[in-house]
Amino acid sequence: MSSTTFPTPLAGPAFGSYASSEVQWLLKDLSHVALEAPTADRERAIQSGAANYAESLPVEYTPGTEYQGLYEEAVERSGERVARAVGVVTEQALAARGGRPVLVSLARAGTPIGILMRRWALAVHGTGLPHFTMSIVRGVGLDETALRYLAANFEPSRILFVDGWTGKGAISRELTAALDRFAGSGGARFPDDLAVLADPGHCVEMYGTREDYLIPSACLNSTVSGLVSRTVFNTDHIGPGDFHGAKFYAGLAGSDVSGGFLDAVSARFGAVGDAVAADVAALHTADRTPSWAGWAAVERISTEYGINNVNLVKPGVGETTRVLLRRVPWRVLVNPQARADVAHVLLLAEQRGTPVEEVPGLPYSCVGLIHPLFSKAAVGADGRAAGHA
């Protein structure tokens, strides 16, 4: 099948603030469509089953000064750890695909990680890797038009899916199920191993670290993700032959730190080479079999707090941040030993009026609980996403 039968991938600067050489977006531009809905309305529709979370978008704002300062501190504090994890996961990716992986990041948390992996391969090995980013939606699966595009242009065995981090492992499971469905319906068979920067949920075998610390790109929304929204699957705007959609928020360019984040991390590549080599050597003999410990912990928390819905329990720093930025939070659980690493979470919780509960021995740095008995009273006092001016 010729690639001319597919939509043309999007690229910067026409779509997104990343350079076209760093990522091609397998997405449909919905920048002209009004998809944003108030947090309270989205939460009601999601929890009632009336709509999938990917049918609409949360309203995005310019981050407030205090919160932006916390982000900048996080980049300074975690930049080297992120660079080291990028190196470790990229070395594994190269080995797993015979030195020729085609990186396919899962938009949008995976997109900056895919770019950093591409930068590592280029800086350390002189290897330019193709990098695409595509949509996966819980409850819907992978964008099958994007999968067909990839199969038409590359040997499927070269494809490596990339994400930012694992929480309880829902996306890892969704990925495997979606690829099985695609192959079962006559599509190409893609490998389902998922490469992530951080795997605190112990859900994958290819990871940079299993520590649950702040990856600064989890702090912000589009302003650290190439000014692109989270992905949208809404059949009012996405036809059978279309890629899933997203919006380009060109109006937020004044607050864009996407390139700065990538540069801050890649500037540290030279300092972590020896540590990466040692980590990769240790991983060769380590048992990396997923234990799904994160999923077990989430089920336990769901029961203990009377929620009885694992989808409302969001473990790890990245997922807790998302709860506070995009959803209606009920409470935040924090491991007291990790308070210094989650300063931005504590600030967001304060701004949303969300109780913080210390839980010694928590297997994650923090866990965000979405409000299980949703009502408008659960929204923050100003009715707006916290952390934004």
N, C-alpha and C positions, 0 to 999 in steps of 0.2 A: 504493500500500500504506500502510495506517495505521501510525503509530509504535506504536499500542497492541498490535501483534502482536509487538513486540520486548521483550526484558528492559528494565527501567528502569535507566538509568545510575546508577552509585553516586556519592555526593557526601559531603563532610565536613559535620558532624563524625561522622556515623555510619560513614563509611569514609574513612580518611585524615585528615591534619591540615590540609590546605589548605581554605580557605573554598570553599563551594559555588559562589560567584560566579566563582572563578578557574579551576576545572576540573571537568568531569564525566568520571567514569571509565567507559569502555565495557568493563567487566570484571565478572566474577562473583565474589562474596565467598566465598573459601575459607578464611577465618580459622579456622574450626572443624576444618579437615582437617590431619592431621599429614603434612606434605610434606617436612620438612627431613631431609637425610641427611648423614652425615659427608663431608667433602671428598674423602677417599680413595675412598670407595665411589662417589661421584658420578663422579669422574674415571675410574675403572675402567669404569663402565657407559657413559659417553660415548665413551671411546676405543675400546671394544670393539664399539661399534655396538649394544649391547643397549638403550640408551635415548637419547632426545634430551635435551639439557641442560635443556629446559624442562619435563620430566616431574616433576622434584623441585626442591627449593630448598636453597641452602646455609644453614647455621646462621648466624643473625645475633646479634651480641653488642653490648653497650655499648662504645663505643670507649674505649681506655685513655687516661689523662691526657696522656701524652707525645704520642700521636698526635692527640688532640683539639686539643692546643696547636698542632701543625703545621697542622691544618685552619684554625684561627683565624688563624694567620699568613698562610696562603694567601689567605683572604678579604680580609685587609687589603692584601696585596701585589697581588692580581690583580683586586680589585673594580672598579677603574676600567676596566681592559682588558676585563673581561667586559661592563660597562655599555656601553662603546663598541661592542663586537661585537653586543650585543643591538640597539642602535639601528640599526646598519648593516643587519643581516639583516631587521629589522622594516620598515625603509623599502623594502627590495627586495620584501618580501612584500606590502606594501600596493600597490606599483606593479604587481606581477605579477597581482594579483587585483582590479584596479579599485577599490582601497580597501576591499574587502569580503571579505577572506579569512575562511574558517572554519579556524581552526588545529586540526590534529589531530596531537598529539605522539605519538611512539612511546615507550610506557612501557618502562623508567622513566627512562632518561637524558634523554629529550626532554621529560619533564613539567615540570620547573622552568624549562626554557628556553622552553617554550610559555607558561608563566605570565608570565615576564619580558617576552616579546614582547607579550603582551596588555597588560601594565602600561605598556609604552612607548607603544603605540598610544593608550591611554587618557590618559596623562600629556601626551603631546606633541600629539596630534591630537584628543583628546576623543572618540575612537572606541572603543566597546565591542565587542570581537570575541568571538564564540563560541569556546570552547576545549574540546576533548575530548581524551582520551588513550586509546590503544588498543594492542593487542598485535601485535607482529611477532616471529616465531620463525624463526631460520635453519633451513632444511630443511623448514619447514612453511608459512611465508608469513604473510600478514596474516590477521587474524581476519575471516572473510567475513561472519559475523553482524554485526559492527561496521560493515563496509562497507555492508551492506544497510540498516542503521539510518541511516547518513549519507546514502545515496542517497534514502531515503524522507523525509528531513527537510530536505535542502538541495540546491541545484543543484550537481551534482558538480563543475562547473568552478570553484566557489568553494573547494573543499577544498585545503588546503595541508598536506602532511605535514612534521613538524618533528622533528629529532633533536638530540642534544647536540653530537656531533662525528663525524667520520669517522675510521676507522683505515685499513684497506686498501680499504674500499669495499664490503664484503660486504653490508651492510644496504641500501645504495643499489641494488645489483644485485638483492637479494631483493625490494625494494619494486617495482621495475620488472617483474620476472617475475611477482610476485603480482598486480599490477594487470592485466597482460596476460592472465593466466589467468582472472581474475574477469570481465573484459570478454568474453573468448572463450567463456565458459560462459553468456553471456546477461546478465551483470550490467552495471551502469553503467560507463562509461569515466571514470575519474578521472585527472587529470594526475599524472605521476610525478616532477615536479621536487621535490626534497627540500631543505628549508631547514635549515641547521645553523649553530650558533654558530661552530664551528671546523672547517675542512676541510684538515687537514695532509696528507691522502691525495690531494688534488686530484681528488676524485671527483664533485663537484657544482658547479653554477653559482651557487647562491644561498647565500652564506655571510657571516658577520660578519668572519672573518679566516681566513687559511691558516697562521697561526703555530701551532706546537705548544707551547702553554704550559698550565699547570695551570688547569683550570676547577675551582674548589673543590668543586662538586657531584659531581665524579668521585672525590673522596677517600673518601666514606662510602657506605654502602648506604642502607637505608631511613630512617635518621635525618636525611638531607638530601633525602629524596624523599617527603615527606608520610607517613612511617611505613608505606609500602606496599612489599611485596616485589617482586621481579622477576616478570614474568608467567609463568603456568603454562599449558601445554597438555598435559593428561593426560586421556585419554578415560575413565578411571575416574570422573572428576568433572565433565567437560565434555561435555554432550550436544550433539546436532546444532544445536539452536536457541539454545544458550548463547553468551554471550561467553566468550573465554578468561578464565582466573581469576587471582587474586592474593590475598594475605593482608594484613590490616591489623594491624600490630604495635603495638596500643595500649599494651602493656606496656613499650614503650621510650620512652614519652612524656617521661620525665624527661631523656632525652638528645637530644630532637628539636631540631634546628637548622634545620628546613626553612623556617620563616617568617623566621628571622633571616638566612638566606642571601639570600632574595628581597629583604628590606628593605635589606640592606647594599648590594646591587647597585643597586636602584632609587633609593636615596638619592643615587647618583652620576650619575643621568641628566642633571641640570641642568649638571653640570660637563663633559659630553662632547658637548654639542650641536654646537658648531662643528667638532669633530673628526669627528663622524658625518657632517655635511654635506659635509665635504671628502672623506671616504672614499667616500661614495655617488657624488659627482661623478666621482671617479677611476675607480670601477668601471664607470661608464657607457661609458667608452672603453677599458676594459681587456679583454684576451682572457681570458675566464673559462672557456673550454672545458676540460672535465676532461681531464687528461693521464694519469690513473690511475698517476701516478708512484709512489704508495704501494703499489699492487698489484705493480708491477714490483720495487720494493725488497723486498717481502715474499717474492716468489718467489726472488729472489737470496739472501736470508738463509736461507730454507728449504733451499736447495740447499747453500749454503756450510757450514751447520751440520749437514748430514746428516739433517735432519728429514724433508724431502720430504713435507710436509703443511702447506699454507698456513694451515689452521685452527688450527694450534698456534703460529703467529707472530702476536703481538698488538702492532701498532705504535701509538705515540703515548702520551702521558702517561695519558690516561683508560683506554685498554685495558690498559696495563701495570699500572696500579693494580688493575684488575679481576682480572688474573691472580694478583696477590699476595694479594688479599682472598678470592677465591672458588675458584681452581683450584690445581693442584699445579705450582708454578713450577720451571723447570729452571735458567734463568739470566736475568739482565737485562742488556741492552746499553744503554749510556748514552753520549750525545754529550758529551764532556768540557766543551764550552762551555755545556752546559745544566745542569750539576750544581746550581747554586743554585736552579733552577726545579723540581727533582725531589727535594727533601729528604725528602718523605714517602715517595717510592719507595725511596730509599736506606735509610730507617728500616725500612720493611716488609721489604725484602730481608734486612736484618740480622736481623730477628726471625724470618724464615722460614728462615734459614741458606742463602739463595740467593746464589750467586756473582754479582758485578757486574763486567762487562767494559766497559772504556772503548773506544769505537770512533770515532775521529776521522772526521769527514765523514758520520756517520750522518744520513740525511735526516729523522729524527725526533729529538725530545729524548731519547726512550728507547724500547726495544722489549722486551716481555716474551715469553719463550719458555716455553711449557707443556711439562712433562716428557714427552718422546716415548717413553720406555721406562718406562711407569708401573708403580710398585710401592709398597707401603706405606712403604718406606724413603725415598720421595721426600717424604713429608709432614714438616712442621716437627716439631721435637723434642717439642713439647707436643701435637701432633696437632690443633691448633686453628687457626682463621683468625688470621693475624697482625694486630697492631694493636688487639686487643680484650682487655679485662680479663676 
